[in-house]
Amino acid sequence: MNKLILKLVAVSTLVLSFMTMSVLPTKTSAATTHQVQSGETFWLIGKQHGVPAEKLMEMNKKATPLLYVGERLTIPNSITPAEKDLLARLVHAEAKGEPYAGKVAVATVVLNRVDSKLFPNNVKDVIYQKDQGYYAFTPVQNGTINQKADALAKEAVQEALAYRGMGNGSLYFYNPKTAKSTWITSRETTVTIGNHRFAK
């Protein structure tokens, strides 16, 4: 009788552990959450996490932008931390001394390329893409992409991820004072910010 009870306990424990394993999220599938603080909006939370406000609202089944302090929001994945760091380093090197809007626009060009069928479909491959033996971005060619990104470049990446900034679908940018390619200068200009002209 005792053996039968022990077997039943052992089987029950095994079944319970399998059920628990199937219900509890794994580390890789666990979603990021954010607890709403006083004064926060979907726009601010979206910028902080690099996610569009509309996507945040959709994921959390919100029909209105009303938020409550203490409420927990599920944050959808954007790009990986390594990709964010790489993109921020590119922005830092490419747009050093440029206005903040220009930094956001540089990051947006990379993200637009990821979305375009004309370019690779991830941040790393877009940044390290070569054409006729040359990298698409000067900082990759000269090594300045290996410098640490500053806080402003990181913030610009977050904003570009959330809102794509100015540029109306820009896929290119260049400095008209130093550009030597007649092909790049022939592209349709979308916006000029600081020393950079953006184009598609």
C-alpha positions as CSV (number, residue, x, y, z in Angstrom):
1,M,0.0,0.0,0.0
2,N,2.8,2.4,0.9
3,K,4.6,1.6,-2.3
4,L,1.4,2.4,-4.3
5,I,1.1,5.8,-2.5
6,L,4.8,6.6,-3.2
7,K,4.3,5.7,-6.9
8,L,1.2,7.9,-7.1
9,V,3.1,10.8,-5.4
10,A,6.0,10.3,-7.7
11,V,3.8,10.3,-10.8
12,S,1.8,13.3,-9.6
13,T,5.0,15.3,-9.0
14,L,6.3,14.4,-12.5
15,V,3.1,15.4,-14.1
16,L,3.0,18.7,-12.1
17,S,6.5,19.5,-13.0
18,F,5.8,19.0,-16.8
19,M,2.7,21.2,-16.5
20,T,4.7,23.9,-14.7
21,M,7.4,23.8,-17.4
22,S,4.8,24.2,-20.2
23,V,3.1,27.1,-18.4
24,L,6.1,29.1,-17.2
25,P,7.8,31.2,-19.8
26,T,11.4,30.4,-20.7
27,K,14.1,33.1,-20.6
28,T,14.1,33.4,-24.3
29,S,10.4,33.8,-24.7
30,A,9.8,36.1,-21.7
31,A,8.4,39.5,-22.7
32,T,9.8,42.7,-21.4
33,T,7.5,44.7,-19.1
34,H,7.3,48.3,-18.1
35,Q,5.6,49.6,-15.0
36,V,4.0,53.0,-15.7
37,Q,5.3,55.9,-13.7
38,S,3.6,59.2,-13.0
39,G,3.7,61.6,-16.0
40,E,4.5,58.9,-18.6
41,T,2.8,58.6,-21.9
42,F,2.9,56.0,-24.7
43,W,5.1,58.3,-26.6
44,L,7.7,58.6,-23.8
45,I,7.6,54.9,-23.0
46,G,7.9,54.1,-26.7
47,K,10.9,56.3,-27.1
48,Q,12.5,54.8,-24.0
49,H,12.2,51.3,-25.4
50,G,12.5,52.0,-29.1
51,V,9.0,51.0,-30.0
52,P,6.3,53.0,-31.8
53,A,3.5,54.1,-29.5
54,E,0.9,52.6,-31.8
55,K,2.6,49.2,-31.5
56,L,2.7,49.5,-27.7
57,M,-1.0,50.3,-27.7
58,E,-1.9,47.4,-30.0
59,M,0.2,44.9,-28.0
60,N,-1.5,46.0,-24.8
61,K,-5.0,46.0,-26.3
62,K,-5.4,49.7,-25.6
63,A,-8.1,51.6,-27.6
64,T,-7.1,55.0,-26.0
65,P,-3.8,56.4,-24.9
66,L,-5.0,56.5,-21.2
67,L,-2.5,55.0,-18.8
68,Y,-2.6,54.4,-15.0
69,V,0.3,54.7,-12.6
70,G,1.5,51.3,-11.6
71,E,0.0,49.6,-14.7
72,R,2.3,47.0,-16.4
73,L,2.7,47.2,-20.1
74,T,4.2,44.4,-22.3
75,I,7.0,45.8,-24.5
76,P,7.4,44.2,-27.9
77,N,10.9,43.3,-29.1
78,S,12.6,45.7,-31.5
79,I,16.2,45.1,-32.4
80,T,18.7,43.3,-30.2
81,P,20.9,45.2,-27.7
82,A,24.0,44.4,-29.8
83,E,22.3,45.9,-32.9
84,K,21.3,49.0,-30.9
85,D,24.9,49.5,-29.8
86,L,26.2,49.0,-33.3
87,L,23.7,51.5,-34.8
88,A,24.5,54.0,-32.0
89,R,28.2,53.7,-32.8
90,L,27.5,54.4,-36.5
91,V,25.3,57.4,-35.6
92,H,28.0,58.7,-33.2
93,A,30.7,58.4,-35.9
94,E,28.6,59.6,-38.9
95,A,26.8,62.5,-37.2
96,K,29.2,63.8,-34.7
97,G,28.6,67.6,-34.5
98,E,25.3,67.3,-36.3
99,P,21.9,68.4,-34.8
100,Y,20.0,65.8,-32.9
101,A,17.4,65.5,-35.7
102,G,20.3,64.7,-38.0
103,K,21.4,61.9,-35.7
104,V,17.9,60.4,-35.7
105,A,17.8,60.7,-39.5
106,V,21.1,58.8,-39.9
107,A,19.7,56.0,-37.7
108,T,16.5,56.1,-39.7
109,V,18.4,55.6,-43.0
110,V,19.8,52.3,-41.6
111,L,16.3,51.1,-40.4
112,N,14.7,52.1,-43.7
113,R,17.4,50.0,-45.5
114,V,16.6,47.0,-43.3
115,D,12.9,47.4,-44.4
116,S,13.8,47.9,-48.1
117,K,14.2,45.0,-50.6
118,L,17.2,46.7,-52.0
119,F,19.4,46.1,-48.9
120,P,20.1,43.3,-46.4
121,N,17.3,42.6,-43.8
122,N,19.1,43.2,-40.6
123,V,21.0,46.1,-39.0
124,K,24.4,44.5,-38.9
125,D,24.4,43.4,-42.5
126,V,23.2,46.8,-43.7
127,I,26.0,48.6,-41.7
128,Y,28.7,46.2,-42.9
129,Q,27.4,45.9,-46.5
130,K,30.1,46.3,-49.2
131,D,29.8,47.6,-52.7
132,Q,32.7,47.2,-55.2
133,G,35.1,46.6,-52.3
134,Y,34.0,49.6,-50.2
135,Y,31.8,49.7,-47.2
136,A,28.6,51.7,-47.5
137,F,29.4,53.8,-44.5
138,T,32.7,55.7,-44.0
139,P,33.0,54.9,-40.2
140,V,33.1,51.2,-41.1
141,Q,35.8,51.9,-43.7
142,N,38.0,54.0,-41.5
143,G,37.3,52.2,-38.2
144,T,35.7,55.0,-36.3
145,I,32.6,52.8,-35.8
146,N,34.6,51.0,-33.1
147,Q,34.4,54.1,-30.9
148,K,32.0,54.1,-28.0
149,A,28.7,55.8,-28.7
150,D,27.7,58.8,-26.6
151,A,24.3,59.2,-24.8
152,L,22.9,61.4,-27.5
153,A,23.6,58.9,-30.3
154,K,21.9,56.1,-28.1
155,E,18.9,58.4,-27.6
156,A,18.7,59.1,-31.3
157,V,18.6,55.4,-32.1
158,Q,15.8,54.9,-29.6
159,E,13.8,57.7,-31.2
160,A,14.5,56.4,-34.7
161,L,13.3,53.0,-33.7
162,A,10.1,54.4,-32.2
163,Y,9.3,57.1,-34.8
164,R,11.7,57.0,-37.7
165,G,12.3,60.7,-37.5
166,M,12.4,63.0,-40.5
167,G,13.4,61.9,-43.9
168,N,10.3,60.5,-45.6
169,G,11.7,57.1,-46.4
170,S,15.4,58.2,-46.9
171,L,17.8,55.4,-47.9
172,Y,20.9,57.6,-48.3
173,F,22.6,60.6,-46.8
174,Y,25.7,62.5,-47.8
175,N,27.5,65.8,-47.3
176,P,27.0,67.9,-50.5
177,K,30.2,69.8,-49.8
178,T,32.4,66.6,-49.8
179,A,30.4,64.1,-52.0
180,K,32.3,63.0,-55.1
181,S,29.7,60.7,-56.5
182,T,27.4,62.1,-59.2
183,W,25.1,59.1,-58.6
184,I,24.4,60.0,-55.0
185,T,23.8,63.7,-55.8
186,S,21.3,62.7,-58.5
187,R,19.0,61.0,-55.9
188,E,15.8,62.7,-54.9
189,T,16.4,64.8,-51.8
190,T,14.0,64.3,-48.9
191,V,15.4,66.7,-46.3
192,T,18.6,68.5,-45.4
193,I,19.6,68.6,-41.7
194,G,22.9,70.3,-40.7
195,N,25.6,69.2,-43.1
196,H,23.8,66.1,-44.3
197,R,21.4,65.8,-47.3
198,F,19.1,62.8,-47.1
199,A,17.8,61.2,-50.2
200,K,15.9,58.2,-51.7
